[in-house]
Every structure is written in structure tokens, then in C-alpha cells.
Amino acid sequence: MTKSEQSKLVRALKDYTNRMNQDDRRDFEMIAKRDHDDEDLDSIAVRRLEELHEKYVPRKSKADIETLFKKHFPEPPDHSTNG
């Protein structure tokens, strides 16, 4: 995992710390501190970071995004009448 990917996962998880249980929050804070100090994570910490990301950050599918856009930006009515 590259440093930029590591930082991206840490930034995404920061919004979900209030949902984490005590053990997960402790692990995340340790990983976030190491990321802030520009340290490379070892394989165990990388695996734990990926587990936390999978557990707490919801995945959005393309269909979810399209539904959101249709909800907020409905298509204008068709005014092309033949007469």
C-alpha cells in the first residue's frame, strides 16, 4: 500500500470514529498517529486499517449515485410536442 492510499483510508475513517467501539477506536488512533508522523505502516497495521475501513466506511455503488442524482436533479419535462 502506498503512502497516499494509506492517508486516504485514514482520512475516510476519521468521519466514523464516533461509531467505533473502544478497541477499534484505539487501533485507529494509533494508526492515524503513525500516518500523521509520516511513518510507513507494517503489514499488520495495514491489514487492520483495511479491516476498519471495510467495517465502517459504507460503499456506494454506481446505482446509488445515479439514484441520488435523479432525486436531486430530476429531468425537465419534454416540451417537444408535434402540434
DRENTORKOL-3810 file (N, C-alpha, C; in nm, 4 decimals):
REM DRENTORKOL-3810
@n.u->0.0858; n.v->-0.1175; n.w->0.0000; ca.u->0.0000; ca.v->0.0000; ca.w->0.0000; c.u->0.0899; c.v->0.1231; c.w->0.0000
@n.u->0.0556; n.v->0.2167; n.w->-0.0859; ca.u->0.1352; ca.v->0.3385; ca.w->-0.0938; c.u->0.0977; c.v->0.4339; c.w->0.0196
@n.u->0.1819; n.v->0.5309; n.w->0.0417; ca.u->0.1580; ca.v->0.6310; ca.w->0.1464; c.u->0.0301; c.v->0.7094; c.w->0.1190
@n.u->0.0047; n.v->0.7409; n.w->-0.0094; ca.u->-0.1158; ca.v->0.8180; ca.w->-0.0421; c.u->-0.2421; c.v->0.7345; c.w->-0.0192
@n.u->-0.2377; n.v->0.6060; n.w->-0.0500; ca.u->-0.3530; ca.v->0.5197; ca.w->-0.0240; c.u->-0.3772; c.v->0.5075; c.w->0.1256
@n.u->-0.2699; n.v->0.4935; n.w->0.2009; ca.u->-0.2783; ca.v->0.4850; ca.w->0.3466; c.u->-0.3436; c.v->0.6107; c.w->0.4031
@n.u->-0.2986; n.v->0.7268; n.w->0.3601; ca.u->-0.3541; ca.v->0.8532; ca.w->0.4091; c.u->-0.5001; c.v->0.8690; c.w->0.3692
@n.u->-0.5342; n.v->0.8242; n.w->0.2504; ca.u->-0.6725; ca.v->0.8340; ca.w->0.2029; c.u->-0.7659; c.v->0.7511; c.w->0.2912
@n.u->-0.7242; n.v->0.6296; n.w->0.3275; ca.u->-0.8064; ca.v->0.5462; ca.w->0.4146; c.u->-0.8205; c.v->0.6079; c.w->0.5532
@n.u->-0.7121; n.v->0.6644; n.w->0.6045; ca.u->-0.7168; ca.v->0.7280; ca.w->0.7370; c.u->-0.8119; c.v->0.8472; c.w->0.7347
@n.u->-0.8028; n.v->0.9308; n.w->0.6300; ca.u->-0.8929; ca.v->1.0469; ca.w->0.6199; c.u->-1.0385; c.v->1.0023; c.w->0.6111
@n.u->-1.0661; n.v->0.8970; n.w->0.5362; ca.u->-1.2038; ca.v->0.8485; ca.w->0.5230; c.u->-1.2570; c.v->0.7973; c.w->0.6562
@n.u->-1.1726; n.v->0.7333; n.w->0.7338; ca.u->-1.2165; ca.v->0.6774; ca.w->0.8615; c.u->-1.2356; c.v->0.7817; c.w->0.9704
@n.u->-1.1720; n.v->0.8969; n.w->0.9585; ca.u->-1.1842; ca.v->0.9997; ca.w->1.0629; c.u->-1.3289; c.v->1.0414; c.w->1.0858
@n.u->-1.4111; n.v->1.0366; n.w->0.9818; ca.u->-1.5520; ca.v->1.0754; ca.w->0.9964; c.u->-1.6339; c.v->0.9713; c.w->1.0713
@n.u->-1.5795; n.v->0.8529; n.w->1.0920; ca.u->-1.6549; ca.v->0.7439; ca.w->1.1529; c.u->-1.6032; c.v->0.7028; c.w->1.2888
@n.u->-1.5159; n.v->0.7815; n.w->1.3495; ca.u->-1.4603; ca.v->0.7439; ca.w->1.4795; c.u->-1.5674; c.v->0.7390; c.w->1.5881
@n.u->-1.6701; n.v->0.8197; n.w->1.5753; ca.u->-1.7756; ca.v->0.8186; ca.w->1.6776; c.u->-1.8582; c.v->0.6900; c.w->1.6739
@n.u->-1.8536; n.v->0.6152; n.w->1.5657; ca.u->-1.9270; ca.v->0.4887; ca.w->1.5550; c.u->-1.8437; c.v->0.3691; c.w->1.6006
@n.u->-1.7146; n.v->0.3885; n.w->1.6180; ca.u->-1.6249; ca.v->0.2782; ca.w->1.6509; c.u->-1.6372; c.v->0.2380; c.w->1.7965
@n.u->-1.6173; n.v->0.1083; n.w->1.8210; ca.u->-1.6114; ca.v->0.0635; ca.w->1.9592; c.u->-1.4746; c.v->0.1009; c.w->2.0162
@n.u->-1.4552; n.v->0.0770; n.w->2.1437; ca.u->-1.3345; ca.v->0.1239; ca.w->2.2116; c.u->-1.2070; c.v->0.0637; c.w->2.1514
@n.u->-1.2067; n.v->-0.0659; n.w->2.1229; ca.u->-1.0870; ca.v->-0.1299; ca.w->2.0681; c.u->-1.0552; c.v->-0.0789; c.w->1.9279
@n.u->-1.1588; n.v->-0.0667; n.w->1.8449; ca.u->-1.1380; ca.v->-0.0172; ca.w->1.7091; c.u->-1.0868; c.v->0.1267; c.w->1.7106
@n.u->-1.1435; n.v->0.2087; n.w->1.7980; ca.u->-1.1008; ca.v->0.3489; ca.w->1.8068; c.u->-0.9552; c.v->0.3594; c.w->1.8519
@n.u->-0.9165; n.v->0.2779; n.w->1.9487; ca.u->-0.7782; ca.v->0.2780; ca.w->1.9963; c.u->-0.6825; c.v->0.2394; c.w->1.8831
@n.u->-0.7184; n.v->0.1336; n.w->1.8087; ca.u->-0.6339; ca.v->0.0913; ca.w->1.6966; c.u->-0.6264; c.v->0.1993; c.w->1.5898
@n.u->-0.7410; n.v->0.2599; n.w->1.5599; ca.u->-0.7423; ca.v->0.3640; ca.w->1.4581; c.u->-0.6585; c.v->0.4843; c.w->1.4994
@n.u->-0.6705; n.v->0.5261; n.w->1.6248; ca.u->-0.5934; ca.v->0.6413; ca.w->1.6712; c.u->-0.4436; c.v->0.6148; c.w->1.6628
@n.u->-0.4020; n.v->0.4904; n.w->1.6920; ca.u->-0.2613; ca.v->0.4546; ca.w->1.6813; c.u->-0.2166; c.v->0.4634; c.w->1.5340
@n.u->-0.2990; n.v->0.4090; n.w->1.4438; ca.u->-0.2660; ca.v->0.4119; ca.w->1.3012; c.u->-0.2650; c.v->0.5558; c.w->1.2497
@n.u->-0.3627; n.v->0.6363; n.w->1.2914; ca.u->-0.3703; ca.v->0.7755; ca.w->1.2461; c.u->-0.2497; c.v->0.8550; c.w->1.2942
@n.u->-0.2038; n.v->0.8279; n.w->1.4162; ca.u->-0.0850; ca.v->0.8969; ca.w->1.4680; c.u->0.0379; c.v->0.8594; c.w->1.3855
@n.u->0.0511; n.v->0.7318; n.w->1.3530; ca.u->0.1651; ca.v->0.6893; ca.w->1.2712; c.u->0.1570; c.v->0.7509; c.w->1.1319
@n.u->0.0363; n.v->0.7622; n.w->1.0782; ca.u->0.0195; ca.v->0.8247; ca.w->0.9467; c.u->0.0554; c.v->0.9728; c.w->0.9543
@n.u->0.0116; n.v->1.0387; n.w->1.0600; ca.u->0.0415; ca.v->1.1814; ca.w->1.0779; c.u->0.1917; c.v->1.2066; c.w->1.0901
@n.u->0.2611; n.v->1.1116; n.w->1.1535; ca.u->0.4063; ca.v->1.1234; ca.w->1.1701; c.u->0.4825; c.v->1.0763; c.w->1.0459
@n.u->0.4112; n.v->1.0502; n.w->0.9379; ca.u->0.4694; ca.v->1.0038; ca.w->0.8105; c.u->0.5471; c.v->0.8731; c.w->0.8243
@n.u->0.4974; n.v->0.7842; n.w->0.9081; ca.u->0.5585; ca.v->0.6533; ca.w->0.9219; c.u->0.4888; c.v->0.5559; c.w->0.8276
@n.u->0.5653; n.v->0.4638; n.w->0.7723; ca.u->0.5059; ca.v->0.3564; ca.w->0.6945; c.u->0.4488; c.v->0.2536; c.w->0.7916
@n.u->0.3331; n.v->0.2010; n.w->0.7585; ca.u->0.2701; ca.v->0.1011; ca.w->0.8436; c.u->0.3242; c.v->-0.0368; c.w->0.8103
@n.u->0.3357; n.v->-0.1212; n.w->0.9123; ca.u->0.3760; ca.v->-0.2592; ca.w->0.8867; c.u->0.2553; c.v->-0.3363; c.w->0.8336
@n.u->0.2776; n.v->-0.4599; n.w->0.7945; ca.u->0.1705; ca.v->-0.5367; ca.w->0.7301; c.u->0.0514; c.v->-0.5600; c.w->0.8219
@n.u->0.0761; n.v->-0.5748; n.w->0.9515; ca.u->-0.0334; ca.v->-0.5956; ca.w->1.0466; c.u->-0.1196; c.v->-0.4700; c.w->1.0569
@n.u->-0.0560; n.v->-0.3544; n.w->1.0659; ca.u->-0.1293; ca.v->-0.2283; ca.w->1.0764; c.u->-0.2050; c.v->-0.1981; c.w->0.9472
@n.u->-0.1451; n.v->-0.2300; n.w->0.8325; ca.u->-0.2134; ca.v->-0.2087; ca.w->0.7047; c.u->-0.3384; c.v->-0.2958; c.w->0.6974
@n.u->-0.3239; n.v->-0.4218; n.w->0.7363; ca.u->-0.4387; ca.v->-0.5121; ca.w->0.7358; c.u->-0.5489; c.v->-0.4611; c.w->0.8286
@n.u->-0.5100; n.v->-0.4124; n.w->0.9463; ca.u->-0.6082; ca.v->-0.3604; ca.w->1.0431; c.u->-0.6767; c.v->-0.2350; c.w->0.9883
@n.u->-0.6007; n.v->-0.1476; n.w->0.9232; ca.u->-0.6574; ca.v->-0.0276; ca.w->0.8630; c.u->-0.7601; c.v->-0.0644; c.w->0.7562
@n.u->-0.7269; n.v->-0.1624; n.w->0.6736; ca.u->-0.8206; ca.v->-0.2066; ca.w->0.5700; c.u->-0.9447; c.v->-0.2694; c.w->0.6313
@n.u->-0.9281; n.v->-0.3454; n.w->0.7405; ca.u->-1.0434; ca.v->-0.4053; ca.w->0.8090; c.u->-1.1353; c.v->-0.2968; c.w->0.8647
@n.u->-1.0772; n.v->-0.1963; n.w->0.9275; ca.u->-1.1573; ca.v->-0.0873; ca.w->0.9832; c.u->-1.2304; c.v->-0.0112; c.w->0.8728
@n.u->-1.1616; n.v->0.0129; n.w->0.7626; ca.u->-1.2233; ca.v->0.0840; ca.w->0.6507; c.u->-1.3408; c.v->0.0035; c.w->0.5964
@n.u->-1.3219; n.v->-0.1257; n.w->0.5793; ca.u->-1.4283; ca.v->-0.2123; ca.w->0.5280; c.u->-1.5473; c.v->-0.2161; c.w->0.6245
@n.u->-1.5184; n.v->-0.2138; n.w->0.7532; ca.u->-1.6221; ca.v->-0.2252; ca.w->0.8552; c.u->-1.7050; c.v->-0.0973; c.w->0.8705
@n.u->-1.6401; n.v->0.0188; n.w->0.8629; ca.u->-1.7090; ca.v->0.1429; ca.w->0.8982; c.u->-1.7449; c.v->0.2347; c.w->0.7818
@n.u->-1.6720; n.v->0.2332; n.w->0.6743; ca.u->-1.6990; ca.v->0.3246; ca.w->0.5640; c.u->-1.7933; c.v->0.2555; c.w->0.4657
@n.u->-1.9132; n.v->0.3108; n.w->0.4468; ca.u->-2.0093; ca.v->0.2459; ca.w->0.3570; c.u->-1.9651; c.v->0.2564; c.w->0.2119
@n.u->-1.9890; n.v->0.1507; n.w->0.1380; ca.u->-1.9567; ca.v->0.1501; ca.w->-0.0051; c.u->-2.0760; c.v->0.2034; c.w->-0.0825
@n.u->-2.0477; n.v->0.2809; n.w->-0.1828; ca.u->-2.1510; ca.v->0.3363; ca.w->-0.2689; c.u->-2.1378; c.v->0.2735; c.w->-0.4067
@n.u->-2.2465; n.v->0.2193; n.w->-0.4557; ca.u->-2.2436; ca.v->0.1619; ca.w->-0.5894; c.u->-2.2824; c.v->0.2689; c.w->-0.6910
@n.u->-2.2607; n.v->0.2385; n.w->-0.8161; ca.u->-2.2960; ca.v->0.3321; ca.w->-0.9225; c.u->-2.4471; c.v->0.3574; c.w->-0.9232
@n.u->-2.5255; n.v->0.2553; n.w->-0.8948; ca.u->-2.6711; ca.v->0.2704; ca.w->-0.8912; c.u->-2.7140; c.v->0.3661; c.w->-0.7802
@n.u->-2.6472; n.v->0.3599; n.w->-0.6644; ca.u->-2.6785; ca.v->0.4508; ca.w->-0.5542; c.u->-2.6523; c.v->0.5954; c.w->-0.5945
@n.u->-2.5433; n.v->0.6189; n.w->-0.6631; ca.u->-2.5069; ca.v->0.7545; ca.w->-0.7049; c.u->-2.6046; c.v->0.8050; c.w->-0.8105
@n.u->-2.6416; n.v->0.7199; n.w->-0.9050; ca.u->-2.7375; ca.v->0.7605; ca.w->-1.0084; c.u->-2.8733; c.v->0.7932; c.w->-0.9467
@n.u->-2.9156; n.v->0.7156; n.w->-0.8498; ca.u->-3.0422; ca.v->0.7417; ca.w->-0.7806; c.u->-3.0374; c.v->0.8758; c.w->-0.7090
@n.u->-2.9250; n.v->0.9059; n.w->-0.6461; ca.u->-2.9084; ca.v->1.0332; ca.w->-0.5765; c.u->-2.9197; c.v->1.1498; c.w->-0.6740
@n.u->-2.8532; n.v->1.1407; n.w->-0.7888; ca.u->-2.8599; ca.v->1.2482; ca.w->-0.8871; c.u->-3.0009; c.v->1.2639; c.w->-0.9433
@n.u->-3.0691; n.v->1.1541; n.w->-0.9690; ca.u->-3.2060; ca.v->1.1625; ca.w->-1.0216; c.u->-3.2996; c.v->1.2253; c.w->-0.9188
@n.u->-3.2744; n.v->1.1981; n.w->-0.7922; ca.u->-3.3572; ca.v->1.2535; ca.w->-0.6854; c.u->-3.3396; c.v->1.4049; c.w->-0.6752
@n.u->-3.2155; n.v->1.4524; n.w->-0.6847; ca.u->-3.1872; ca.v->1.5939; ca.w->-0.6669; c.u->-3.1926; c.v->1.6746; c.w->-0.7957
@n.u->-3.1771; n.v->1.6095; n.w->-0.9087; ca.u->-3.1785; ca.v->1.6780; ca.w->-1.0376; c.u->-3.2730; c.v->1.6054; c.w->-1.1331
@n.u->-3.4044; n.v->1.6194; n.w->-1.1109; ca.u->-3.4973; ca.v->1.5484; ca.w->-1.1993; c.u->-3.4895; c.v->1.6040; c.w->-1.3414
@n.u->-3.5171; n.v->1.5156; n.w->-1.4375; ca.u->-3.5137; ca.v->1.5590; ca.w->-1.5774; c.u->-3.6282; c.v->1.6548; c.w->-1.6031
@n.u->-3.6037; n.v->1.7601; n.w->-1.6829; ca.u->-3.7112; ca.v->1.8547; ca.w->-1.7141; c.u->-3.8153; c.v->1.7856; c.w->-1.8019
@n.u->-3.9401; n.v->1.8314; n.w->-1.7957; ca.u->-4.0438; ca.v->1.7696; ca.w->-1.8782; c.u->-4.0142; c.v->1.7901; c.w->-2.0261
@n.u->-4.0582; n.v->1.6956; n.w->-2.1080; ca.u->-4.0350; ca.v->1.7008; ca.w->-2.2530; c.u->-4.1409; c.v->1.7916; c.w->-2.3164
@n.u->-4.0989; n.v->1.9038; n.w->-2.3758; ca.u->-4.1894; ca.v->2.0004; ca.w->-2.4377; c.u->-4.1884; c.v->1.9888; c.w->-2.5893
@n.u->-4.1440; n.v->1.8785; n.w->-2.6412; ca.u->-4.1373; ca.v->1.8635; ca.w->-2.7868; c.u->-4.2658; c.v->1.7994; c.w->-2.8391
@n.u->-4.3707; n.v->1.8783; n.w->-2.8464; ca.u->-4.4977; ca.v->1.8280; ca.w->-2.8994; c.u->-4.5040; c.v->1.8565; c.w->-3.0484
@n.u->-4.5788; n.v->1.7792; n.w->-3.1191; ca.u->-4.5891; ca.v->1.7913; ca.w->-3.2647; c.u->-4.7141; c.v->1.8710; c.w->-3.3023
@n.u->-4.7318; n.v->1.9804; n.w->-3.2530; ca.u->-4.8510; ca.v->2.0496; ca.w->-3.2942; c.u->-4.8682; c.v->2.1799; c.w->-3.2402
END
